[in-house]
Amino acid sequence: MGKTALITGASRGIGKAVALRLAKDGYDIAVNYNSNTGKAEQTAEEIRAQGVKASIYKADTSNIDEVKAMFKDIRKEFGGLDVLVNNAGVVDDAYLLMINQQSLEKSLAINIQGYINCAQQAALRMAGAGKGVIINVSSVSSVIAVEGQTVYSATKGAVNSMTATMAKELAPRGIRVNAVAPGFIGTDMLKSIPEDLATKYIESIPMKKFGSAEDVANVVASLCSDEFAYMTGQVLVLDGGLSL
Ligand code: NAP
């Protein structure tokens, strides 16, 4: 296929599932991660087993110098970049009165600045080629109120609005930008929720189950494909009906 996709936060969870799914579609994959080298290498090995290229890149997406170095390395290894999936994110739930400054700053830095850092570097390269796709992983928490998620929902609301603005700016350069907003998805991130709360959440989902990382990966892969060639600036919610 000769196309390359960078997925941030692809050592685990949704990012890993997206990386494997895009590999199945024939993309060579750049696997970004922050700390978990063993799991990132495992993702890369599973990708290579599908017959495409994969390399791992350790970079904190909130650190612009590390992001620039990663894009430079990706260019050396793969040449062009066709797809960026901005996925690396953190959640640290706390009621408004309990939010601490350190956690607030970390969430803003990774969930907002990190997405902008990577989109900027990707757009620089994609604009030269006159084509490209950026997918931002948002959350259903951007459109419904979940107690304890003042910070997280603010960051994901920002992801939705930056998606629209990026899409408008980059459309003339042949770059499409869309977002997916998953509901509750069974990854490590969800494990931080106490069991009684998880049961309460499942009760509130019309489909009565959490989604899987693969459910999200399938939607991301569709948005990357030419089937969606005329769609940009949109947020697709996949949440088992939670937000209805
Ligand atoms: P996860 O299982 O906790 O995995 C997080 C991934 O992000 C890991 O690969 C981690 O790398 C990476 N990461 C964290 N901080 C990073 C940083 N500063 N720089 C680079 N990589 C970083 O999370 P997930 O559930 O798959 O969530 C992925 C995305 O989906 C997030 O944006 C999240 O907000 C969104 N989302 C998740 C759910 C859900 O229910 N799970 C629902 C809606 C939206 P290391 O392994 O190296 O730490």
Boltz pocket constraint, residues with backbone or C-beta under 6 A from the ligand:
constraints:
  - pocket:
      binder: B
      contacts: [[A, 8], [A, 9], [A, 10], [A, 11], [A, 12], [A, 13], [A, 14], [A, 15], [A, 32], [A, 33], [A, 34], [A, 35], [A, 36], [A, 37], [A, 39], [A, 59], [A, 60], [A, 61], [A, 62], [A, 86], [A, 87], [A, 88], [A, 89], [A, 90], [A, 91], [A, 110], [A, 114], [A, 137], [A, 138], [A, 139], [A, 140], [A, 181], [A, 182], [A, 183], [A, 184], [A, 185], [A, 186], [A, 187], [A, 188], [A, 189], [A, 190]]
      max_distance: 6.0
